[in-house]
Each structure stands twice: as C-alpha cells, then as structure tokens.
Amino acid sequence: PFLVVWRREKDKYILYAGDFKIIKDPRFRIEENMTALIIDNIHKDDASEYTCQVGTVPPKEITHTLTVTEM
C-alpha cells in the first residue's frame, strides 16, 4: 500500500500521514481507506483547499476546495 497524506493548503498543514493523525482537532477524521477526509461540525475557518496525495512515483494528488458560506 502507498502512503496517503492529507494537507490543508491555506497553511500547508499536514492533517494525516497514513494512519497517523497529526492535527489535534477531533473534528477531523479519515475514512474509505484513507481517501475521504471528514470534518464534523464545520467552521468558517475550515474553508480552504484540501489535498490528498498518494506516495506513488511520481506522487499523485487531487485538491478539493471547501467553501463555507453560512453557519
């Protein structure tokens, strides 16, 4: 299996590296074989681009934009 890394782009913060959770915020979790990032009880501060990178050679990644419009 390849290493999957989730990153929040607005501050380049790595959220997960494989099964290892780096972010301390309990609202963040991963599912679906590490390919789905779940954020519970979303806040306006969560708005950002989020990138999922798979450690293949060369690495493959996809970036998703999260916009929070109203709470």
C-alpha positions as CSV (number, residue, x, y, z in Angstrom):
1,P,0.0,0.0,0.0
2,F,1.0,3.6,-0.7
3,L,1.3,6.3,1.9
4,V,-1.7,8.7,1.7
5,V,-1.2,12.3,3.0
6,W,-3.9,14.9,3.6
7,R,-2.9,18.6,3.6
8,R,-4.8,21.8,4.3
9,E,-3.4,24.3,1.7
10,K,-4.1,27.7,3.3
11,D,-1.4,27.0,5.9
12,K,0.3,23.9,4.3
13,Y,-0.6,22.0,7.5
14,I,-0.4,18.2,7.2
15,L,-3.5,16.7,8.7
16,Y,-2.8,13.0,8.2
17,A,0.2,10.9,7.0
18,G,-1.1,7.4,6.6
19,D,-3.0,6.3,9.7
20,F,-1.1,8.9,11.8
21,K,-3.3,11.8,12.7
22,I,-1.2,15.0,13.0
23,I,-3.9,17.6,13.6
24,K,-5.1,17.6,17.2
25,D,-8.7,18.8,16.3
26,P,-11.1,15.9,17.0
27,R,-13.5,17.0,14.2
28,F,-11.1,15.7,11.5
29,R,-11.0,12.0,10.6
30,I,-10.4,9.9,7.5
31,E,-12.4,7.0,6.1
32,E,-12.7,5.0,2.9
33,N,-9.2,3.5,3.0
34,M,-7.8,6.9,3.9
35,T,-9.2,8.5,0.7
36,A,-12.1,10.5,2.3
37,L,-11.4,13.4,4.7
38,I,-14.4,14.1,7.1
39,I,-14.8,17.3,9.0
40,D,-17.5,17.3,11.6
41,N,-19.2,20.4,12.9
42,I,-17.6,22.6,10.2
43,H,-16.5,26.1,11.0
44,K,-15.9,29.1,8.7
45,D,-12.1,28.7,9.5
46,D,-12.2,25.3,7.7
47,A,-12.7,26.9,4.3
48,S,-9.6,26.0,2.3
49,E,-8.3,23.8,-0.4
50,Y,-7.5,20.2,0.9
51,T,-5.1,18.0,-1.0
52,C,-4.9,14.2,-0.9
53,Q,-1.5,12.9,-2.1
54,V,-0.7,9.3,-2.7
55,G,3.0,8.4,-2.4
56,T,3.4,6.8,-5.8
57,V,6.4,7.5,-8.1
58,P,5.7,10.2,-9.2
59,P,3.3,11.2,-6.5
60,K,-0.4,11.7,-7.5
61,E,-2.6,14.2,-5.8
62,I,-6.0,15.8,-6.1
63,T,-7.1,19.0,-4.5
64,H,-10.6,19.9,-3.3
65,T,-11.9,23.3,-2.5
66,L,-14.1,23.6,0.6
67,T,-16.2,26.8,0.8
68,V,-18.2,27.5,4.0
69,T,-20.9,30.0,3.2
70,E,-23.3,30.1,6.2
71,M,-23.5,28.6,9.6
